[in-house]
């Protein structure tokens, strides 16, 4: 009986060791790539950073690398406040943030289907004027003056606006208006947003959310536009 027990224990130990070694080999074979590491972002931002239907979790894919790095750094420092992002990025070095930004900037998954607008024709018309012409009487430049007429942004620091729901655009404009979102000085978006009324915000957000993407939509090269005002996030 004692010999059988000893044999059984030895077999159990052998099986456990084999299973442990197999598990260890699986861990060793896991890909150590930025893509694998950033699968944790998929729950909020989509499998390829394409965004999800939420007010709070925007599209990351295809935005300029410099812009994405600036936002990651702003969350890390607490200048841009959202507790989960502040916590996740708190101890990450610049080099890693640059790697994250480069990964998402390089991918261009299809844009989501445009949702039917809930705003009225008059509201959309007002938003279109603000986005394409601005309102000089109230010191509001046109959105396309910085984000370009295709709304795809400009390298290295001006983001594209395509694929964002109206609720997200409205929320971010509101954050700039009330100073809860800021950028490097001179903070051009805070300046512009400060001149917008609530009706302006609703209209321009509604209009931009209806803009379709042109074929091959991507940020235009740095210097392609003469920007209407100085912007600390966009090096001159």
CORWO-V303377 format. One record per residue. N is the residue number from 1. RES is the residue in three letters. PHI is phi in whole degrees, 0 to 359 (NA if undefined). PSI is psi in whole degrees, -180 to 180 (NA if undefined). Layout:
n:N res:RES phi:PHI psi:PSI
n:N res:RES phi:PHI psi:PSI
This chain:
n:1 res:UNK phi:NA psi:-42
n:2 res:UNK phi:296 psi:-38
n:3 res:UNK phi:294 psi:-38
n:4 res:UNK phi:294 psi:-41
n:5 res:UNK phi:297 psi:-42
n:6 res:UNK phi:296 psi:-41
n:7 res:UNK phi:296 psi:-42
n:8 res:UNK phi:298 psi:-44
n:9 res:UNK phi:298 psi:-40
n:10 res:UNK phi:295 psi:-41
n:11 res:UNK phi:296 psi:-42
n:12 res:UNK phi:299 psi:-43
n:13 res:UNK phi:296 psi:-38
n:14 res:UNK phi:293 psi:-44
n:15 res:UNK phi:297 psi:-44
n:16 res:UNK phi:299 psi:-43
n:17 res:UNK phi:297 psi:-41
n:18 res:UNK phi:296 psi:-45
n:19 res:UNK phi:297 psi:-39
n:20 res:UNK phi:295 psi:-43
n:21 res:UNK phi:296 psi:-39
n:22 res:UNK phi:296 psi:-43
n:23 res:UNK phi:296 psi:-42
n:24 res:UNK phi:297 psi:-40
n:25 res:UNK phi:294 psi:-35
n:26 res:UNK phi:297 psi:-43
n:27 res:UNK phi:297 psi:-42
n:28 res:UNK phi:295 psi:-27
n:29 res:UNK phi:273 psi:-7
n:30 res:UNK phi:298 psi:136
n:31 res:UNK phi:292 psi:131
n:32 res:UNK phi:259 psi:74
n:33 res:UNK phi:237 psi:161
n:34 res:UNK phi:297 psi:-37
n:35 res:UNK phi:300 psi:-43
n:36 res:UNK phi:294 psi:-40
n:37 res:UNK phi:293 psi:-33
n:38 res:UNK phi:270 psi:9
n:39 res:UNK phi:299 psi:-23
n:40 res:UNK phi:296 psi:-23
n:41 res:UNK phi:281 psi:-17
n:42 res:UNK phi:297 psi:-34
n:43 res:UNK phi:301 psi:-33
n:44 res:UNK phi:258 psi:-37
n:45 res:UNK phi:250 psi:3
n:46 res:UNK phi:93 psi:157
n:47 res:UNK phi:301 psi:-31
n:48 res:UNK phi:240 psi:21
n:49 res:UNK phi:74 psi:20
n:50 res:UNK phi:282 psi:-7
n:51 res:UNK phi:91 psi:162
n:52 res:UNK phi:229 psi:167
n:53 res:UNK phi:282 psi:75
n:54 res:UNK phi:214 psi:149
n:55 res:UNK phi:293 psi:-26
n:56 res:UNK phi:255 psi:-17
n:57 res:UNK phi:241 psi:97
n:58 res:UNK phi:276 psi:171
n:59 res:UNK phi:292 psi:135
n:60 res:UNK phi:250 psi:-31
n:61 res:UNK phi:300 psi:135
n:62 res:UNK phi:80 psi:-4
n:63 res:UNK phi:284 psi:156
n:64 res:UNK phi:303 psi:138
n:65 res:UNK phi:303 psi:-41
n:66 res:UNK phi:297 psi:-40
n:67 res:UNK phi:296 psi:-47
n:68 res:UNK phi:298 psi:-42
n:69 res:UNK phi:299 psi:-44
n:70 res:UNK phi:302 psi:-40
n:71 res:UNK phi:289 psi:-41
n:72 res:UNK phi:298 psi:-43
n:73 res:UNK phi:295 psi:-36
n:74 res:UNK phi:293 psi:-39
n:75 res:UNK phi:293 psi:-40
n:76 res:UNK phi:298 psi:-41
n:77 res:UNK phi:279 psi:-16
n:78 res:UNK phi:91 psi:0
n:79 res:UNK phi:295 psi:-36
n:80 res:UNK phi:254 psi:126
n:81 res:UNK phi:251 psi:117
n:82 res:UNK phi:203 psi:111
n:83 res:UNK phi:309 psi:-47
n:84 res:UNK phi:299 psi:-42
n:85 res:UNK phi:290 psi:-40
n:86 res:UNK phi:302 psi:-42
n:87 res:UNK phi:291 psi:-46
n:88 res:UNK phi:295 psi:-33
n:89 res:UNK phi:259 psi:-2
n:90 res:UNK phi:306 psi:-39
n:91 res:UNK phi:247 psi:16
n:92 res:UNK phi:275 psi:134
n:93 res:UNK phi:283 psi:164
n:94 res:UNK phi:306 psi:-42
n:95 res:UNK phi:300 psi:-39
n:96 res:UNK phi:288 psi:-39
n:97 res:UNK phi:297 psi:-39
n:98 res:UNK phi:297 psi:-39
n:99 res:UNK phi:296 psi:-42
n:100 res:UNK phi:298 psi:-46
n:101 res:UNK phi:298 psi:-44
n:102 res:UNK phi:297 psi:-38
n:103 res:UNK phi:298 psi:-50
n:104 res:UNK phi:288 psi:-35
n:105 res:UNK phi:296 psi:-29
n:106 res:UNK phi:279 psi:-14
n:107 res:UNK phi:260 psi:142
n:108 res:UNK phi:226 psi:68
n:109 res:UNK phi:293 psi:160
n:110 res:UNK phi:302 psi:148
n:111 res:UNK phi:287 psi:151
n:112 res:UNK phi:292 psi:159
n:113 res:UNK phi:297 psi:143
n:114 res:UNK phi:283 psi:127
n:115 res:UNK phi:286 psi:145
n:116 res:UNK phi:302 psi:133
n:117 res:UNK phi:293 psi:142
n:118 res:UNK phi:264 psi:-11
n:119 res:UNK phi:281 psi:157
n:120 res:UNK phi:287 psi:166
n:121 res:UNK phi:300 psi:-40
n:122 res:UNK phi:295 psi:-42
n:123 res:UNK phi:296 psi:-44
n:124 res:UNK phi:297 psi:-38
n:125 res:UNK phi:296 psi:-42
n:126 res:UNK phi:296 psi:-42
n:127 res:UNK phi:296 psi:-38
n:128 res:UNK phi:296 psi:-41
n:129 res:UNK phi:297 psi:-46
n:130 res:UNK phi:299 psi:-43
n:131 res:UNK phi:290 psi:-36
n:132 res:UNK phi:257 psi:-23
n:133 res:UNK phi:236 psi:-22
n:134 res:UNK phi:76 psi:-167
n:135 res:UNK phi:219 psi:84
n:136 res:UNK phi:304 psi:-32
n:137 res:UNK phi:297 psi:-25
n:138 res:UNK phi:244 psi:21
n:139 res:UNK phi:58 psi:39
n:140 res:UNK phi:250 psi:110
n:141 res:UNK phi:284 psi:159
n:142 res:UNK phi:292 psi:142
n:143 res:UNK phi:303 psi:-37
n:144 res:UNK phi:289 psi:-13
n:145 res:UNK phi:295 psi:-27
n:146 res:UNK phi:246 psi:-41
n:147 res:UNK phi:272 psi:-4
n:148 res:UNK phi:75 psi:155
n:149 res:UNK phi:300 psi:-17
n:150 res:UNK phi:265 psi:-2
n:151 res:UNK phi:61 psi:31
n:152 res:UNK phi:257 psi:2
n:153 res:UNK phi:83 psi:-179
n:154 res:UNK phi:218 psi:138
n:155 res:UNK phi:294 psi:146
n:156 res:UNK phi:261 psi:-6
n:157 res:UNK phi:232 psi:3
n:158 res:UNK phi:258 psi:120
n:159 res:UNK phi:281 psi:156
n:160 res:UNK phi:285 psi:155
n:161 res:UNK phi:246 psi:-5
n:162 res:UNK phi:291 psi:148
n:163 res:UNK phi:81 psi:6
n:164 res:UNK phi:260 psi:134
n:165 res:UNK phi:291 psi:153
n:166 res:UNK phi:303 psi:-37
n:167 res:UNK phi:296 psi:-36
n:168 res:UNK phi:290 psi:-47
n:169 res:UNK phi:301 psi:-45
n:170 res:UNK phi:299 psi:-43
n:171 res:UNK phi:297 psi:-41
n:172 res:UNK phi:289 psi:-40
n:173 res:UNK phi:298 psi:-40
n:174 res:UNK phi:297 psi:-40
n:175 res:UNK phi:297 psi:-40
n:176 res:UNK phi:291 psi:-40
n:177 res:UNK phi:300 psi:-39
n:178 res:UNK phi:260 psi:6
n:179 res:UNK phi:79 psi:12
n:180 res:UNK phi:273 psi:-11
n:181 res:UNK phi:235 psi:129
n:182 res:UNK phi:223 psi:164
n:183 res:UNK phi:223 psi:180
n:184 res:UNK phi:301 psi:141
n:185 res:UNK phi:287 psi:144
n:186 res:UNK phi:287 psi:130
n:187 res:UNK phi:278 psi:89
n:188 res:UNK phi:298 psi:-37
n:189 res:UNK phi:291 psi:-36
n:190 res:UNK phi:293 psi:-36
n:191 res:UNK phi:296 psi:-49
n:192 res:UNK phi:296 psi:-49
n:193 res:UNK phi:299 psi:-30
n:194 res:UNK phi:294 psi:-19
n:195 res:UNK phi:267 psi:-6
n:196 res:UNK phi:274 psi:143
n:197 res:UNK phi:272 psi:170
n:198 res:UNK phi:302 psi:-40
n:199 res:UNK phi:295 psi:-38
n:200 res:UNK phi:298 psi:-46
n:201 res:UNK phi:300 psi:-48
n:202 res:UNK phi:301 psi:-44
n:203 res:UNK phi:291 psi:-48
n:204 res:UNK phi:290 psi:-35
n:205 res:UNK phi:295 psi:-43
n:206 res:UNK phi:297 psi:-42
n:207 res:UNK phi:293 psi:-49
n:208 res:UNK phi:299 psi:-35
n:209 res:UNK phi:294 psi:-13
n:210 res:UNK phi:263 psi:-4
n:211 res:UNK phi:282 psi:124
n:212 res:UNK phi:280 psi:159
n:213 res:UNK phi:275 psi:139
n:214 res:UNK phi:284 psi:158
n:215 res:UNK phi:303 psi:137
n:216 res:UNK phi:67 psi:29
n:217 res:UNK phi:303 psi:128
n:218 res:UNK phi:200 psi:159
n:219 res:UNK phi:301 psi:144
n:220 res:UNK phi:277 psi:160
n:221 res:UNK phi:296 psi:154
n:222 res:UNK phi:303 psi:138
n:223 res:UNK phi:86 psi:0
n:224 res:UNK phi:291 psi:-25
n:225 res:UNK phi:239 psi:146
n:226 res:UNK phi:269 psi:106
n:227 res:UNK phi:290 psi:146
n:228 res:UNK phi:287 psi:-15
n:229 res:UNK phi:204 psi:159
n:230 res:UNK phi:292 psi:143
n:231 res:UNK phi:222 psi:121
n:232 res:UNK phi:296 psi:-23
n:233 res:UNK phi:278 psi:-12
n:234 res:UNK phi:241 psi:103
n:235 res:UNK phi:299 psi:141
n:236 res:UNK phi:275 psi:NA
